[in-house]
Amino acid sequence: LAGDVAPNLDAPPTSPIKFPVPPMQAALEVTSSTAIPVEDFRRHFQAEKRRVQKEYHEKSLNLATSIDNAKKQFRSLKAQLEKSGGRLTYISGGGCCSRSMKVRFRDQDGKWQEKNSDYNGTVQLPAGARDISVTFAVVLG
């Protein structure tokens, strides 16, 4: 401004110097009826961080254990199925047409096999059957 004198920077200040309040401290003072010292806040934050990390670690271990148990159960069921074989059954929706089911698969030795459904629309599969394909035939009449 015109006519203003430049301040003497070497002279001691005539009023206390005010620094802006750091955002973290300002937020604490605004949201709390009593200001929380920054060190207390840091300690609380570190304790909460450790608690969350511990909880995350425990839940991760529980999940890993559950996955391992599910894998074991799957392997057990798969082994039971491989030993006992299986059955495919065609369930007719009714009507006057004759239907049949043809199942093609590889046996335990890797040889291709074919089986046609019986009068109940069922095909028994041997233990170890794999690469299974199913086709259906309808005969009018």
C-alpha positions in Angstrom: 0.0 0.0 0.0 1.2 3.5 -0.7 2.8 5.2 2.2 3.3 2.0 4.2 6.7 1.5 5.7 8.4 -1.9 5.1 8.5 -3.8 8.4 11.9 -4.1 10.2 12.6 -7.8 10.1 15.5 -7.4 12.6 13.4 -6.0 15.3 11.7 -8.3 17.8 8.0 -8.9 17.1 5.5 -6.7 18.8 2.8 -9.5 19.0 3.1 -13.3 19.4 3.7 -15.1 16.1 0.8 -17.5 15.3 1.5 -20.6 13.3 -1.3 -22.5 11.6 -2.6 -25.5 13.6 -1.6 -28.8 12.0 -4.7 -30.5 10.4 -4.5 -33.6 12.6 -4.5 -31.6 15.8 -7.2 -29.3 14.5 -9.4 -32.3 13.7 -8.9 -33.7 17.2 -9.7 -30.4 18.8 -12.8 -29.9 16.6 -14.3 -33.4 17.1 -13.4 -33.9 20.8 -14.7 -31.9 23.8 -11.2 -32.2 25.2 -8.1 -32.0 23.0 -6.1 -35.3 22.7 -2.4 -34.8 22.8 -0.8 -36.0 19.6 1.4 -38.6 21.4 -1.7 -40.2 22.9 -3.3 -40.3 19.5 -0.2 -41.9 18.0 -0.1 -44.6 20.7 -3.8 -45.3 20.3 -3.3 -45.4 16.5 -0.4 -47.9 16.8 -2.3 -50.1 19.2 -5.3 -50.1 16.9 -3.1 -50.9 13.9 -1.5 -53.9 15.8 -5.0 -55.1 16.7 -6.2 -55.0 13.1 -3.1 -56.7 11.8 -3.4 -59.5 14.4 -7.1 -59.9 13.5 -6.3 -60.0 9.8 -3.5 -62.6 10.4 -5.9 -64.8 12.5 -8.7 -64.6 9.9 -6.2 -65.4 7.1 -5.0 -68.5 9.0 -8.6 -69.6 9.6 -9.4 -69.2 5.9 -6.3 -71.1 4.9 -7.2 -73.9 7.3 -10.8 -74.0 5.9 -9.4 -74.2 2.4 -7.1 -77.1 3.4 -9.9 -79.0 5.0 -12.1 -78.5 1.9 -9.3 -79.8 -0.3 -8.9 -82.9 1.9 -12.6 -83.5 1.8 -12.7 -83.1 -2.0 -9.8 -85.6 -2.4 -11.5 -88.1 -0.1 -14.8 -87.8 -2.1 -12.9 -88.1 -5.4 -11.1 -91.2 -4.2 -14.4 -92.8 -3.1 -16.0 -92.0 -6.5 -13.0 -93.4 -8.4 -13.3 -96.7 -6.4 -17.0 -97.1 -6.6 -17.9 -95.9 -10.1 -21.1 -94.0 -10.8 -24.4 -93.9 -12.4 -26.0 -91.7 -15.0 -29.8 -91.7 -15.2 -31.9 -90.0 -17.9 -35.2 -88.8 -16.5 -37.9 -88.6 -19.2 -40.2 -85.7 -19.5 -43.0 -87.9 -20.7 -44.5 -88.1 -24.2 -44.9 -91.0 -26.6 -41.4 -91.1 -28.1 -38.8 -93.7 -27.2 -35.6 -92.2 -25.8 -32.2 -93.6 -25.1 -28.9 -92.4 -23.8 -25.4 -93.4 -25.1 -22.5 -92.8 -22.8 -18.9 -92.8 -24.1 -16.0 -92.7 -21.7 -12.4 -93.8 -21.0 -11.9 -96.6 -18.5 -9.1 -96.9 -16.0 -6.8 -98.3 -18.7 -7.5 -95.3 -20.9 -9.5 -97.3 -23.5 -12.7 -95.8 -25.0 -15.9 -97.6 -23.9 -19.5 -97.1 -24.9 -22.7 -98.1 -23.0 -26.3 -97.6 -23.9 -29.0 -96.9 -21.2 -31.1 -99.7 -20.0 -34.9 -99.7 -20.0 -34.9 -97.4 -16.9 -32.6 -94.8 -18.7 -29.6 -95.7 -16.5 -26.0 -96.3 -17.4 -23.6 -97.7 -14.7 -20.1 -96.3 -15.0 -17.1 -98.3 -13.8 -14.7 -96.9 -11.3 -12.1 -94.6 -12.8 -14.3 -93.6 -15.8 -13.3 -90.2 -17.2 -13.7 -88.0 -20.3 -17.4 -88.8 -20.2 -19.7 -87.7 -23.1 -23.4 -88.3 -23.3 -25.7 -88.3 -26.3 -29.4 -88.9 -26.5 -31.6 -90.4 -29.2 -35.3 -90.0 -29.8 -37.3 -92.5 -31.9 -40.7 -91.4 -32.9 -43.4 -93.9 -32.5 
